[in-house]
Amino acid sequence: MYYIAMVTGLFESIAVIVDQHQPIVDKYYGEGKMLLVAQRLMNECDRVIKGWVEGWEEERDIKRKTFELLAFQRASQVSGAQKATIQLTAAESEEEASNAKEVDKIISEIAGLVGRWGLFRRFLLERLKANGEIPSPPSQKDGDELSTIDPNINTEDTVDETAGDGPEVAMVHAAASTGIFSKLTEEYYEPLELWHLRNSVEKAHRLSTIDRGSIPVTTTTPDDVFFILQTALSRLLSTASLPNVEKTIATVRHILEKDYAAVIRRKMDDVYRSSTGSAVGGQKNEKAQQETFITLLNDLDVSSSHMERLVKDLHSSPIIEQHFLQWEMDGVHEQLEGLLKLIPTFRAMLKSGLEELFNQIIRPKLRAILQDVYKDQTYLLDDDSYAAAESNDLVRKRFIKVGPDWHRPSADNQ
């Protein structure tokens, strides 16, 4: 993390200068004049940052790695259900793990770099907030006057109306560093973070096993996926970039819907597509299928509660308050709230699966059970017959007798 340490040191040094000299400059040169000093400091900062980022790109060979990963992903795109069942060779698994670790390290480094800029940006905007008009630039006849904002600096960023269009905002948005760090997020962080998330979800499906120690019984997929999701979203928030949050979360929702929930739904559909086996092993195979189907239903149910808990934890995370401006926080919370739209998707799939379970498995058995339970029962009773029926309670006893097995997927696994 050499580059993160260097960037941190640079921004801290400038922050110390602004913090220590602002009262003196405001006292002797007038309120708001510190902005001109900050502009000169930012010019030098931009020059240094540009050199460091170019060196980082070359040292990490980031352009080639990003291109190769995304090209490979596009070339190998198959349906989520197919990927979830593909068994990789040992060499392929090792290569995949190596790529994932390397990408995780790179995106953590990018998030660290961009996050330091976000904190520094927030400091400048809050400390240099002007109370009056934009300070007039010093006369050009003096040889050592402070430079003003360079009008030739190209930036695609726009100033949000809620942020206020003050001189400090214009200075920060015109700084070359703004474009440099925006490029890091758009060209490298966003595609690599999404690649890493998609790859991790596919791996979680592929390595999924039933966790019999959990209550209710689920596969390992929900816990694995939501742990990875929490890490990715926390890292995303640490970038302190609202546009980055908006774009990335929109794609995250798509990934969870298509590569996570839809794959679970397809697995449920595949449970009963296979043959039931021979006559000898048919009953045992049917119980195994029922267990698998119900376990996948539990995955969807648990996913809803995991999503609610994750969004709640992120809403209360100190990362948001530390990295974003006051007017940006509402936008961040709104984006996080959008993740809750996945919960109706999970529950709709769960409801569909429960209806299928009842219609295909429970209802046929329940009809036969009720016929057996109410066998030889009559509703035309005198007082003595009613008392005897109430004492014997045959219906309840018969139902209890068959109850432990008719609704369970596999008695051997309880």
C-alpha positions in Angstrom: 0.0 0.0 0.0 2.9 2.3 -0.8 0.8 4.6 -3.0 -2.0 5.0 -0.4 0.6 6.0 2.2 2.1 8.6 -0.2 -1.3 10.1 -1.1 -2.3 10.2 2.5 0.9 12.0 3.5 0.4 14.5 0.7 -3.2 15.3 1.5 -2.4 15.5 5.3 0.4 18.0 4.6 -1.9 20.3 2.6 -4.6 20.0 5.2 -2.2 21.0 8.0 -1.1 24.1 5.9 -4.7 25.1 5.3 -5.7 24.5 8.9 -2.8 26.4 10.4 -2.6 29.3 8.0 -6.3 30.0 7.3 -6.8 32.2 10.4 -3.7 34.2 9.6 -4.6 34.8 6.0 -8.2 35.7 6.8 -7.0 38.1 9.5 -4.4 40.0 7.4 -5.7 39.6 3.8 -9.4 39.3 4.3 -11.9 36.5 4.7 -11.9 34.0 1.8 -8.4 34.9 0.6 -7.2 31.5 1.8 -8.9 30.1 -1.3 -6.2 31.5 -3.5 -3.5 29.8 -1.4 -5.4 26.6 -1.7 -5.6 27.0 -5.4 -1.8 27.2 -5.7 -1.4 24.2 -3.4 -3.9 22.2 -5.5 -2.0 23.0 -8.7 1.1 21.4 -7.2 -0.9 18.6 -5.7 -2.4 17.8 -9.1 1.0 17.6 -10.7 2.2 15.2 -8.0 -0.9 13.1 -8.1 -0.8 12.7 -11.8 2.7 11.4 -11.7 1.9 8.9 -8.9 -1.2 7.6 -10.5 0.6 7.1 -13.8 3.4 5.2 -12.0 0.8 3.1 -10.2 -0.9 2.2 -13.4 2.4 1.2 -15.0 3.6 -0.8 -12.0 0.3 -2.7 -11.5 -0.1 -3.1 -15.3 -3.7 -2.3 -14.5 -4.9 -1.6 -18.1 -3.8 -5.0 -19.4 -5.3 -6.9 -16.4 -8.6 -5.1 -16.6 -8.8 -5.6 -20.4 -8.0 -9.3 -20.1 -10.4 -10.0 -17.2 -13.3 -8.3 -18.9 -12.6 -9.8 -22.3 -12.4 -13.3 -20.7 -15.6 -12.7 -18.9 -17.4 -11.6 -22.1 -16.0 -14.6 -24.0 -17.0 -17.1 -21.4 -20.5 -15.8 -20.7 -22.9 -18.7 -20.2 -26.1 -18.8 -18.2 -25.9 -18.7 -14.4 -27.4 -22.1 -14.1 -24.7 -23.6 -16.3 -21.9 -21.9 -14.4 -23.3 -23.1 -11.1 -22.9 -26.7 -12.2 -19.5 -26.5 -14.0 -16.8 -28.4 -12.2 -13.4 -26.7 -12.8 -10.2 -28.6 -13.0 -7.6 -28.1 -10.3 -5.5 -25.8 -12.5 -8.6 -23.8 -13.4 -9.6 -23.5 -9.8 -6.1 -22.4 -8.8 -6.0 -19.8 -11.6 -9.5 -18.5 -10.7 -8.5 -18.1 -7.0 -5.3 -16.3 -8.0 -7.2 -13.9 -10.2 -9.8 -13.2 -7.5 -7.1 -12.5 -4.9 -5.2 -10.2 -7.2 -8.3 -8.3 -8.2 -9.4 -8.0 -4.6 -6.1 -6.5 -3.7 -6.2 -4.0 -6.6 -9.8 -2.8 -6.0 -9.0 -2.4 -2.3 -6.0 -0.2 -3.3 -8.1 1.8 -5.7 -10.8 2.3 -3.0 -8.1 3.4 -0.6 -6.7 6.0 -3.0 -10.1 7.4 -4.1 -11.3 7.3 -0.5 -8.3 9.5 0.6 -9.2 12.0 -2.1 -12.8 12.0 -0.9 -11.8 12.8 2.6 -9.5 15.5 1.5 -12.1 16.9 -0.9 -14.6 17.1 2.0 -12.1 18.9 4.2 -11.4 21.5 1.6 -15.1 22.1 0.9 -15.9 22.5 4.5 -13.0 24.6 5.6 -12.9 26.9 2.5 -16.7 27.5 2.4 -17.0 31.1 1.4 -19.3 33.5 3.1 -19.2 36.1 0.3 -18.3 36.6 -3.3 -15.5 34.8 -5.1 -12.2 36.5 -4.2 -10.8 38.6 -7.0 -7.5 37.3 -8.3 -4.4 39.3 -7.6 -3.0 41.7 -10.2 -1.0 40.1 -12.9 1.7 42.8 -12.7 3.1 41.1 -9.6 5.5 38.3 -10.4 4.8 36.0 -7.5 1.0 36.3 -7.3 -1.1 33.2 -6.5 -2.6 31.5 -9.5 -6.3 31.3 -10.0 -8.4 28.4 -11.2 -7.2 27.1 -14.6 -10.1 27.5 -17.0 -8.5 25.0 -19.4 -8.8 22.0 -17.0 -11.3 19.6 -18.4 -13.8 18.0 -16.1 -17.0 16.2 -16.7 -18.3 16.7 -13.1 -21.1 19.0 -12.4 -22.0 20.8 -9.2 -25.2 19.7 -7.5 -27.5 22.5 -6.7 -27.9 21.2 -3.1 -24.2 21.5 -2.6 -24.1 25.2 -3.3 -22.1 26.7 -6.2 -19.5 28.4 -4.1 -15.9 29.3 -5.1 -14.5 26.4 -3.1 -16.8 24.0 -5.0 -15.6 25.4 -8.3 -11.9 25.1 -7.3 -12.3 21.4 -6.2 -14.3 20.4 -9.3 -11.8 22.2 -11.6 -8.8 20.4 -10.0 -7.1 17.9 -12.2 -7.2 15.4 -9.3 -10.9 15.3 -9.5 -10.7 14.0 -13.0 -7.8 11.6 -12.2 -9.7 9.9 -9.3 -12.9 9.8 -11.3 -11.0 8.0 -14.0 -9.7 5.5 -11.5 -13.3 4.7 -10.3 -14.9 4.6 -13.8 -12.2 2.7 -15.7 -10.8 0.4 -13.1 -12.7 0.3 -9.8 -16.3 -0.2 -11.1 -15.6 -2.9 -13.7 -13.2 -4.8 -11.4 -15.4 -4.6 -8.3 -18.4 -5.9 -10.3 -16.3 -8.6 -11.9 -15.1 -9.7 -8.5 -18.7 -9.8 -7.1 -20.1 -11.7 -10.1 -17.2 -14.2 -9.9 -17.7 -14.7 -6.2 -21.4 -15.3 -6.6 -20.8 -17.9 -9.3 -18.2 -19.6 -7.1 -20.6 -19.6 -4.1 -23.1 -21.4 -6.2 -20.6 -23.9 -7.6 -19.2 -24.8 -4.1 -22.6 -24.8 -2.4 -23.2 -27.5 0.2 -26.1 -28.1 2.6 -25.4 -26.6 6.0 -27.3 -29.0 8.3 -26.2 -27.0 11.4 -28.2 -24.0 10.4 -31.7 -23.3 11.5 -33.6 -23.5 9.1 -31.4 -25.8 7.0 -29.9 -23.9 4.1 -27.0 -24.2 1.7 -23.8 -22.3 2.3 -24.7 -19.9 -0.6 -26.6 -17.2 1.2 -24.0 -16.7 3.9 -21.1 -16.7 1.4 -22.8 -14.3 -1.0 -24.0 -11.8 1.6 -20.6 -11.8 3.3 -19.0 -10.9 0.0 -21.7 -8.3 -0.7 -21.2 -6.6 2.6 -17.4 -6.4 1.9 -18.0 -5.0 -1.6 -20.6 -2.4 -0.4 -18.5 -1.2 2.5 -15.6 -0.8 0.1 -17.8 1.0 -2.3 -18.9 3.5 0.4 -15.3 4.1 1.3 -14.7 5.6 -2.1 -16.7 8.7 -1.1 -18.1 9.1 -4.6 -21.8 9.4 -4.9 -21.8 8.9 -8.7 -19.8 5.7 -8.2 -22.3 4.5 -5.5 -25.2 5.2 -7.9 -23.8 3.3 -10.9 -22.3 0.4 -8.9 -25.3 -0.3 -6.8 -27.6 -0.4 -9.8 -25.4 -3.1 -11.3 -25.1 -4.9 -8.0 -28.9 -5.2 -7.9 -28.9 -6.7 -11.4 -26.2 -9.2 -10.5 -28.1 -10.4 -7.4 -31.3 -10.7 -9.4 -29.8 -12.6 -12.4 -26.8 -14.4 -11.0 -28.0 -15.1 -7.5 -31.8 -15.3 -7.1 -32.5 -16.6 -10.7 -29.9 -19.3 -10.3 -31.6 -20.5 -7.1 -34.9 -20.5 -8.9 -33.4 -22.6 -11.8 -31.9 -25.0 -9.3 -35.4 -25.5 -7.9 -36.7 -26.2 -11.3 -34.0 -28.7 -12.0 -34.7 -30.7 -8.8 -37.7 -32.6 -10.3 -36.5 -32.6 -13.9 -34.2 -35.6 -13.3 -35.7 -39.0 -13.3 -36.8 -40.5 -10.0 -34.6 -43.5 -10.4 -35.3 -47.2 -10.1 -38.3 -48.7 -8.3 -36.1 -49.7 -5.4 -34.4 -46.4 -4.9 -37.3 -44.2 -6.0 -38.7 -43.4 -2.6 -35.3 -42.5 -1.2 -34.5 -40.4 -4.2 -37.9 -38.6 -3.8 -37.1 -37.7 -0.2 -33.7 -36.4 -1.2 -35.4 -34.2 -3.9 -37.9 -32.9 -1.4 -35.1 -32.0 1.0 -33.1 -30.2 -1.7 -36.2 -28.3 -2.8 -37.1 -27.1 0.7 -33.5 -26.2 1.4 -33.5 -23.9 -1.7 -36.7 -22.4 -0.5 -35.0 -21.7 2.8 -32.2 -20.0 0.9 -34.6 -17.5 -0.6 -36.3 -16.9 2.8 -32.9 -16.3 4.5 -31.8 -14.1 1.7 -34.6 -11.7 2.4 -33.7 -11.4 6.1 -30.0 -11.1 5.2 -30.7 -8.2 2.8 -32.8 -6.4 5.4 -30.0 -6.7 8.0 -27.3 -5.7 5.6 -29.1 -2.5 4.5 -29.8 -1.6 8.1 -26.1 -2.1 9.1 -25.0 0.0 6.1 -27.4 2.8 6.9 -25.9 3.1 10.4 -22.3 2.6 9.3 -20.0 5.4 10.3 -18.4 5.2 6.8 -21.2 7.3 5.3 -20.8 10.2 7.7 -17.1 10.1 7.6 -16.7 10.1 3.8 -19.7 12.0 2.4 -20.8 15.6 2.5 -24.1 16.3 4.3 -26.0 16.9 1.0 -24.6 13.6 -0.4 -25.7 11.4 2.5 -29.4 11.5 1.5 -28.4 10.2 -2.0 -26.3 7.4 -0.5 -29.1 6.3 1.8 -31.5 6.4 -1.1 -29.3 4.1 -3.1 -28.9 1.7 -0.2 -32.7 1.7 0.2 -32.9 0.6 -3.4 -31.4 -2.8 -2.5 -34.5 -3.6 -0.5 -36.3 -3.8 -3.9 -34.7 -7.2 -4.2 -36.7 -8.5 -1.2 -40.0 -8.7 -3.1 -38.1 -10.6 -5.8 -36.9 -13.2 -3.3 -40.3 -13.5 -1.7 -42.1 -13.9 -5.0 -39.8 -16.8 -5.9 -40.3 -18.2 -2.4 -44.1 -18.0 -2.8 -44.0 -19.6 -6.2 -41.9 -22.4 -4.8 -44.2 -22.9 -1.8 -47.2 -23.2 -4.0 -45.4 -25.7 -6.2 -44.3 -27.7 -3.1 -47.9 -27.8 -1.8 -49.5 -28.7 -5.1 -47.1 -31.3 -6.2 -46.0 -32.9 -2.9 -48.2 -32.0 0.1 -51.7 -31.9 -1.5 -51.6 -35.4 -3.0 -50.3 -36.9 0.3 -52.7 -34.8 2.4 -55.7 -36.0 0.4 -54.8 -39.7 1.1 -54.0 -39.0 4.7 -57.3 -37.3 5.3 -59.2 -40.2 3.8 -57.4 -42.6 6.1 -57.8 -40.3 9.2 -61.6 -39.9 8.7 -62.2 -43.5 7.8 -65.3 -45.0 9.5 -66.2 -41.7 11.0 -69.8 -40.5 11.2 -71.4 -37.2 12.0 -74.7 -38.7 13.1 -74.1 -39.2 16.8 -76.3 -39.5 19.8 -75.0 -38.3 23.2 -73.4 -41.6 24.1 -71.7 -42.0 20.7 -70.5 -38.3 20.9 -69.0 -38.9 24.4 -67.3 -42.1 23.2 -65.9 -40.4 20.1 -64.6 -37.5 22.2 -63.0 -39.9 24.7 -61.3 -42.0 22.0 -60.3 -39.0 19.9 -59.4 -41.3 16.9 -59.0 -38.5 14.3 -56.4 -36.7 16.3 -54.5 -39.9 17.2 -54.5 -41.1 13.6 -53.3 -37.7 12.3 -50.5 -37.6 14.9 -49.4 -41.1 13.9 -48.8 -40.2 10.3 -47.9 -36.6 11.1 -44.1 -37.0 11.7 -43.5 -38.3 8.1 -46.0 -36.9 5.6 -44.7 -33.3 5.6 -41.0 -34.0 6.1 -38.6 -34.3 3.1 -36.5 -37.0 4.6 -36.9 -38.6 8.0 -33.4 -40.0 7.9 -31.9 -36.5 7.8 -33.8 -35.0 10.7 
